Amino acid sequence: MSDAPANPFDAEGQFLVLTNAEGQHSLWPLFAPVPAGWSTAHGPCARQEALDWINAHWAGPVAVTAR
């Protein structure tokens, strides 16, 4: 049996904020491996802290190559 929660985005979990080369950000559960092409920008922290960090540091879903 896995240690992963039934819903990996439950508010009780610990999270990372990931970024990629396009400047995109992602909320990522701490237990899951960071995917290739992404790196940790913030965390681990509570879900709301991660979301607050994303809101403060990310301009939106437009990729760098589209700007």
Protein Blocks (a to p, Z undefined) as FASTA:
>chain_A
ZZbdfblkbfkbccdddddfkopacdddfklccdehiacfbdcddfklmmmmmmmmpgbj
cdfklZZ
